[in-house]
Amino acid sequence: AVCWQTSHVADRSYRVGFAMSSTTALVSAFSFGAACGLAAVLLRSSKGEQTKSRLARLVPSQTVFLLCDVQERFREVIYKMPHVIATAKVVLACADVMKVPTVVTEQYPKALLKTVAELDVSKATVFEKTKFSMCTDEVVAHLKTLGRSSAVIFGVETHVCVQQTALDLLERGYSVHVVADGVSSQRPVDREMALQRMREAGAVITSLESVMFELLRSKDAAEFKEVSKLAKELGDANKKLAQDGNSLC
């Protein structure tokens, strides 16, 4: 009888243990399946955000132009500075045509002087700064009032003020576009390395003509003739810059 009772208890213990083991396995399988499902959802969401980020389309109503420190003291020291100025001049004209707001910064103008005379910044909002990045408290506050999601940056120096501005704006969730034919540094290698780093960080490295026609989108746009004229002026300027040995391209 004792043997029978012992065997009976052992059998019941085995069944309970087996049931608990099966339940645990079932719960584990369910948890694993749920985790996989959640991971799949998050992955799809992440891919969607990455695709959206890669597209980074420019729309006039969501774009702001940022002109970084194109000042008189830099004129003689920046590599191919005439090309930077020529590009900036067309960007400012495009901003006027496409009704895109422009922010201009001047790095310590007491020593580095004001924006070069060739550039009319009277319709832009100008900020003085000592910080390298354009993203001073005043500029960031101004950008918030504009409510734009895309920033197009051009100016100097590529590896210092432009790069730090791009990284700061990327951290703040902006879609950042850097105009390659509108940025430079004192040394070409610094310019090239900065463009590479900004691209790897998530910025779009583009050209001014690409920016202009993406903002335009169609020949049916009301601004088509004016923007086409600017594109021709840009092309003519680039040819002369190449002839004079001042082309970045």
C-alpha positions as CSV (number, residue, x, y, z in Angstrom):
1,A,0.0,0.0,0.0
2,V,2.8,2.3,0.9
3,C,4.5,1.5,-2.4
4,W,1.2,2.2,-4.2
5,Q,0.8,5.6,-2.4
6,T,4.4,6.5,-3.1
7,S,4.0,5.6,-6.8
8,H,0.7,7.5,-7.0
9,V,2.2,10.6,-5.4
10,A,5.1,10.4,-7.7
11,D,2.8,10.0,-10.7
12,R,0.8,13.0,-9.7
13,S,4.0,15.1,-9.1
14,Y,5.2,14.0,-12.6
15,R,1.8,15.1,-14.2
16,V,1.8,18.4,-12.3
17,G,5.5,19.0,-13.3
18,F,4.7,18.1,-16.9
19,A,1.7,20.4,-17.0
20,M,3.7,23.2,-15.5
21,S,6.5,22.6,-17.9
22,S,4.1,22.6,-20.8
23,T,2.5,25.8,-19.6
24,T,5.9,27.5,-19.2
25,A,6.9,26.3,-22.7
26,L,3.6,27.7,-24.1
27,V,4.0,31.0,-22.3
28,S,7.6,31.2,-23.5
29,A,6.6,30.4,-27.1
30,F,3.8,33.0,-26.9
31,S,6.2,35.6,-25.4
32,F,8.8,34.9,-28.1
33,G,6.1,35.2,-30.8
34,A,4.9,38.4,-29.4
35,A,8.4,39.8,-29.2
36,C,9.0,38.8,-32.8
37,G,5.8,40.5,-33.8
38,L,6.7,43.7,-31.9
39,A,10.2,43.6,-33.4
40,A,8.7,43.3,-36.9
41,V,6.4,46.2,-36.3
42,L,9.3,48.4,-35.0
43,L,11.5,47.3,-37.9
44,R,8.8,48.3,-40.4
45,S,8.4,51.6,-38.6
46,S,12.1,52.2,-38.5
47,K,12.4,51.4,-42.2
48,G,9.6,53.8,-43.0
49,E,11.3,56.6,-41.0
50,Q,14.7,55.8,-42.7
51,T,13.0,55.9,-46.2
52,K,11.4,59.2,-45.3
53,S,14.7,60.5,-44.0
54,R,16.5,59.4,-47.2
55,L,14.0,61.1,-49.4
56,A,14.3,64.4,-47.6
57,R,12.3,66.3,-50.1
58,L,12.4,70.1,-50.2
59,V,9.1,72.0,-50.2
60,P,9.2,75.9,-50.2
61,S,6.7,76.1,-47.4
62,Q,8.8,73.9,-45.2
63,T,12.3,75.1,-46.1
64,V,14.6,77.7,-44.6
65,F,18.0,78.9,-46.1
66,L,20.9,79.4,-43.8
67,L,23.9,81.6,-44.9
68,C,26.8,80.9,-42.7
69,D,29.5,83.6,-42.1
70,V,30.4,84.7,-45.7
71,Q,32.3,87.8,-44.4
72,E,34.9,90.2,-45.7
73,R,37.8,88.9,-43.6
74,F,37.4,85.4,-45.1
75,R,37.6,86.7,-48.7
76,E,41.3,86.2,-49.1
77,V,41.7,83.1,-47.1
78,I,38.9,80.7,-48.1
79,Y,39.6,78.2,-50.9
80,K,37.7,79.3,-54.1
81,M,35.8,82.0,-52.1
82,P,34.5,83.7,-55.4
83,H,32.5,80.5,-56.1
84,V,31.0,80.5,-52.6
85,I,30.0,84.2,-53.1
86,A,28.5,83.5,-56.5
87,T,26.5,80.6,-55.3
88,A,25.3,82.5,-52.2
89,K,24.2,85.4,-54.5
90,V,21.9,83.1,-56.5
91,V,20.6,81.4,-53.4
92,L,19.5,84.7,-52.0
93,A,17.8,85.6,-55.3
94,C,16.0,82.1,-55.2
95,A,14.9,82.8,-51.7
96,D,13.2,86.0,-52.9
97,V,11.5,84.3,-55.8
98,M,10.4,81.1,-53.9
99,K,9.4,83.0,-50.7
100,V,11.8,81.0,-48.6
101,P,13.0,82.7,-45.4
102,T,16.7,83.2,-45.0
103,V,18.8,83.3,-41.8
104,V,22.3,84.9,-42.0
105,T,25.0,84.7,-39.3
106,E,28.1,86.8,-38.9
107,Q,30.9,85.4,-36.8
108,Y,32.3,88.0,-34.5
109,P,31.9,90.9,-37.0
110,K,33.9,93.3,-34.8
111,A,37.0,91.4,-36.1
112,L,35.8,89.5,-39.2
113,L,33.6,92.4,-40.5
114,K,30.1,92.1,-42.1
115,T,28.7,89.9,-44.9
116,V,30.6,90.5,-48.2
117,A,29.3,93.5,-50.1
118,E,28.2,91.4,-53.1
119,L,25.4,89.8,-51.0
120,D,22.2,91.7,-50.3
121,V,21.0,90.4,-47.0
122,S,18.5,93.2,-46.4
123,K,15.6,90.7,-46.8
124,A,17.1,88.1,-44.5
125,T,17.3,87.9,-40.7
126,V,20.8,88.6,-39.6
127,F,22.4,87.4,-36.3
128,E,25.8,88.1,-34.9
129,K,27.5,85.2,-33.1
130,T,30.7,84.0,-31.4
131,K,29.6,80.4,-31.2
132,F,30.8,78.4,-34.2
133,S,27.5,76.8,-35.0
134,M,24.7,78.9,-36.3
135,C,22.4,77.4,-33.7
136,T,22.7,80.0,-31.1
137,D,19.8,80.5,-28.7
138,E,18.6,83.4,-30.7
139,V,18.7,81.6,-34.0
140,V,17.1,78.4,-32.6
141,A,14.3,80.5,-31.2
142,H,13.8,82.3,-34.6
143,L,13.8,78.9,-36.4
144,K,11.0,77.7,-34.1
145,T,8.8,80.7,-35.0
146,L,9.3,79.8,-38.7
147,G,8.1,76.3,-38.2
148,R,10.2,74.8,-41.0
149,S,11.4,71.2,-41.2
150,S,14.1,71.5,-43.8
151,A,17.3,73.6,-43.7
152,V,19.5,74.4,-46.7
153,I,23.0,75.5,-45.5
154,F,25.7,77.3,-47.5
155,G,28.8,79.4,-46.4
156,V,32.1,78.9,-44.6
157,E,34.0,77.2,-43.1
158,T,32.7,73.8,-44.2
159,H,34.5,71.8,-41.5
160,V,33.8,74.2,-38.6
161,C,30.7,76.5,-38.6
162,V,28.8,74.7,-41.4
163,Q,29.5,71.2,-40.1
164,Q,28.6,72.1,-36.5
165,T,25.4,73.8,-37.7
166,A,24.4,70.7,-39.8
167,L,25.0,68.4,-36.8
168,D,23.1,70.6,-34.4
169,L,20.1,70.8,-36.8
170,L,20.2,67.0,-37.4
171,E,20.0,66.5,-33.7
172,R,17.0,68.8,-33.6
173,G,15.2,66.7,-36.2
174,Y,15.7,68.9,-39.3
175,S,16.2,67.5,-42.7
176,V,19.5,69.1,-43.5
177,H,20.8,69.9,-47.1
178,V,24.3,71.2,-47.6
179,V,25.0,73.0,-50.9
180,A,28.3,71.6,-52.0
181,D,29.0,74.3,-54.5
182,G,28.3,76.9,-51.8
183,V,30.6,75.8,-49.0
184,S,34.3,75.9,-48.6
185,S,37.2,76.1,-46.1
186,Q,40.8,77.4,-46.1
187,R,42.1,74.0,-47.1
188,P,40.4,71.7,-49.6
189,V,41.0,68.6,-47.5
190,D,39.0,70.1,-44.6
191,R,36.1,70.8,-47.0
192,E,36.1,67.3,-48.4
193,M,36.3,65.6,-45.0
194,A,33.5,67.8,-43.6
195,L,31.2,67.0,-46.6
196,Q,31.9,63.3,-46.0
197,R,31.2,63.5,-42.3
198,M,27.9,65.4,-42.8
199,R,26.7,62.9,-45.4
200,E,27.5,60.0,-43.0
201,A,25.6,61.9,-40.2
202,G,22.5,62.1,-42.3
203,A,22.7,65.4,-44.2
204,V,22.0,65.5,-47.9
205,I,25.0,66.8,-49.9
206,T,23.5,68.5,-52.9
207,S,24.0,71.3,-55.5
208,L,22.3,74.7,-55.8
209,E,20.7,73.9,-59.1
210,S,19.3,70.7,-57.6
211,V,17.9,72.6,-54.7
212,M,16.2,75.2,-57.0
213,F,14.5,72.8,-59.3
214,E,13.4,70.5,-56.4
215,L,11.7,73.5,-54.8
216,L,10.1,74.3,-58.2
217,R,9.0,70.8,-59.0
218,S,7.3,71.6,-62.4
219,K,7.6,73.8,-65.4
220,D,4.0,74.7,-64.6
221,A,5.0,76.5,-61.4
222,A,4.5,80.2,-61.4
223,E,8.2,80.8,-60.6
224,F,9.5,78.6,-63.4
225,K,10.7,81.4,-65.7
226,E,12.4,83.3,-62.9
227,V,14.1,80.2,-61.5
228,S,15.2,79.1,-65.0
229,K,16.8,82.6,-65.4
230,L,18.6,82.1,-62.1
231,A,19.8,78.7,-63.2
232,K,21.3,80.2,-66.4
233,E,23.0,83.0,-64.4
234,L,24.4,80.3,-62.2
235,G,25.7,78.4,-65.2
236,D,27.3,81.5,-66.7
237,A,28.9,82.3,-63.4
238,N,30.3,78.8,-63.1
239,K,31.8,79.0,-66.5
240,K,33.6,82.2,-65.7
241,L,34.8,80.9,-62.3
242,A,36.3,77.9,-64.1
243,Q,38.0,80.1,-66.6
244,D,39.4,82.2,-63.8
245,G,40.5,79.1,-61.8
246,N,38.0,79.8,-59.0
247,S,35.7,76.9,-59.5
248,L,34.9,74.4,-56.7
249,C,33.7,71.9,-59.2
